[in-house]
Amino acid sequence: MHDPNCIFCKIVTGEIPSRKVFEDDLILAFHDINPITPVHLLMIPKAHLNSLSHAQESDAPALGRIMAVAGRLAREQGADDGFRLIVNTGRVGQQEVMHVHAHILGGKEPLGPMLPRRRA
């Protein structure tokens, strides 16, 4: 199922070009057009899924595939000493495109804290 107004669905169908790094029947991975780290990929399920908060059991194969492939893709792109996998969800999670997507962020240098440090 695709949403004709969704930018990521348009990337899946080829309406909008992308720099693909991986594709199978369930997911697509491509370079982010505005990278914030030397390695910045997006991984999306091919079927439209609005947000992670809308995921159901039937979405498990695609979501699991994202998790299973992320490490290999990160290493192949140069994040061989670790990476961050982020899924922003909903307004509070600052999801900008309403199609589930995971960011792979990495490079040669540490990424800095993800969360504010707790005070002792």
N, C-alpha and C positions, 0 to 999 in steps of 0.2 A: 504494500500500500504506500502511495506517495501523496504528499501534499503539493499541489501545483504552485503554491505560493511560497514554499520553503526553499531557501537558498541551497541547503544541503541536499534536498531531494533533487534539485536541478543539477547539482554536481554529480549525484548518483546516475542520473539519466544521461549525462553528457551535455546538457543544455549549457552549462557553465563549465569551462575547462578548469582542471586542477593539475597539480604536479603529484600524481599518484605514486605511492611507494608500495602499496599492497592492495589487492582486491581479491575477494573470493565471492561465493554466493551469498554470504551473510553480511560482510562488512567491507568498508572502504577506508583506507588510510592515505592521507595526503599532507603535503606541507602547508602550514598556516601562511596566509598571504601577508600577515603582519607579525612576524615572529618576535617573541620577546626574549628568547634564548637562542644560542647557536643551533640547537636541535629543538624544533617546535613542530610537531605533527598533530593532526587531528585524526581521530578514529571514530567512525560513525557506523551505526547499523544501516544497512541499505533500506530497510523498511522504516517508514516514518514512525518515530516514537517521540512524542512531545517533550517529555522530561523523565528523568529517572524516577520521580515520584509517581509517574503513571505506568511504570513497568509492571508486567505481569509474568507469571510463570512461563508463558509462551514466548517471552522475550529472552529467556535465559540462554538459549543457544548463541544468539548474536552477542549478548553482553558478556558471556563467558569467553567467546572467541576473542573479543577485544582484550580481555585480561590475559588470555593465553598467548596472544601474538605480540603484545606491547613490548615485552622485554627484548625479543629478537629484533623488532624494528628499531627500538632505541639503540641497541648495540650497533646494528648495521648503519645507522645514521651518525654514529660517533659518540653516543652517550654510553660508552662502555664501562664507566666507573660509577654508574647509577643515574637515576632519572626520577622525575616526579610524574605521576599519573593523576590528573585532576578531572573530576566531573562536576561542573557547576550545575546546580539544580534550582530552578525557580528564581523568583525575584530576590529573595534573601540571599541565595547562593550566587547571585549575579550572573545567571545564565543569560547570554545575549541572543543566541539563536535557539529558537524553540524546536530543536531536534537534538536528541541525546547525542553528545559528543564528548570524547575523552581527549584531553590535551596530554601529549607526551612532551615534557620539558626537560632539557638536559644540555650537556656540553662538557667542557673540560674543567670548569670551575664550580665550586659549591654554589647552590642556589639561594642561600639565605633562609631565614626562618619562615616557615609556612604560617605559623600561628604566633601570636604575641607570647613572649616568655612569661611564665607565671612568676609572681613575686613570692619570695620566701616568707 
